[in-house]
């Protein structure tokens, strides 16, 4: 059987008791390590599980899935995913492939940033669709996220923005030359995300949000050093939230008073927060 | 310190290792038992934790929160919540009260149905806002959910519908007479939800969805007997999905082929599924 086991958000102890039992008994244990990362090293996981873990990069999962699934008709294979196993499209592919091969699957859910973001105090009911923000380059600044944010904003909904990570990426030059040399990993920060959002607004000019729109930066959700910061996009574009992973929530106009009371605690500057709350008419849509 | 500990979705082993350590060490352990339920009895939790658990009903949490927080400046109090601790508004209230009293808080995230619903194979990115469906009565059939579904449908997004549970409710008569006699718990089924959705559409007539619209019924997500069923609302209004908890997802038009391939496996009738897919133009919005 193929077991897809969610690892949760922060460290090795965020696995569920059910998940840990499966990991301990499985014949082989793979760790998906490219759509998200845990805040601890692989070695720490191995020590905690008392067994070796095979790192599964994008190449292995997307083109070598039959290696992962080898003999899984008869033995147990655990495929560990940071967050919840169904956070990323890739893993439905893996299950579809298992189905084709007649291999049974079992899923062990865990916390995902999509629900964990509730730690901000914003109500999950008030969120629209989630969007992703990729690293802009000189020549590639995709603004499809902006259209989605616009849809959410139209109904006053919050938008969770998931930030790009680049793990085991090749430079264009190394890729062209077929050299398997990888760049150091990069994780987008809240500040970079806010900057790119403002850059896109300047480009598109549809007033989906403004430099004075309120947003929440969330870093290391679920970890002991979890950090939440509330400010205008302008303020967040300069904030330093420390080590990864970061996420951002753009506040929707449907925000209500209980949400305001909760997030005000995390304001970079409470006076600026109160002003922005009034100036943007938060709470005006119900 | 007040620890809000998520229990996940199904049974006692869905708690995280981190959460379990907190429960074992805490001075007092409360179980929130009215916004959702675990699929096992309290006694099973107590045996697993090796200690007593105090059931916290709505009354205790909403009016007796200071009892829960008693001495939490100096001792550890664990407040267990099915799913993720921030799934329900009530718990932000509790944290706000703790803040007022100068009590520190710590959250242990876990799987929530809002992310666990990814087990359907539908992409979490394609979901709009989540709605709730309450039990209709002869005189009270609130259709606010319909407005939200309409907003989601406008952009082709899926809608997760959370189904009502009635735990420790009094009958009107007993409430009027001040008798603390409680009705047996009730949990809405997928079939009831589909019926109420169709009833509301008949009433509102805005064609937000139709009897031939596709939806997914999900029962006991995360449990060994998890069950997923795909069909038209008409078909789902007659389906028997067994014991609680149930949820429903109304499919959005932005659904893509990978999602179709994944959910087709769960179709009540694949021919009817294929026909409905075409007739409703799923996949037509991108």
Interface residues (C-beta under 8 A of the other chain):
Chain A: X6 X8 X9 X11 X12 X13 X14 X15 X16 X17 X18 X20 X21 X83 X84 X85 X86 X87 X89 X92 X93 X95 X96 X99 X107 X108 X109 X110 X111 X112 X114 X115 X116 X118 X119 X121 X123 X124 X125 X126 X127 X128 X129 X130 X131 X132 X151 X155 X157 X221 X222 X258 X261 X262 X265
Chain B: X6 X8 X9 X11 X12 X13 X14 X15 X16 X17 X18 X20 X21 X83 X84 X85 X86 X87 X89 X92 X93 X95 X96 X99 X107 X108 X109 X110 X111 X112 X114 X115 X116 X118 X119 X121 X123 X124 X125 X126 X127 X128 X129 X130 X131 X132 X151 X155 X157 X221 X222 X258 X261 X262 X265
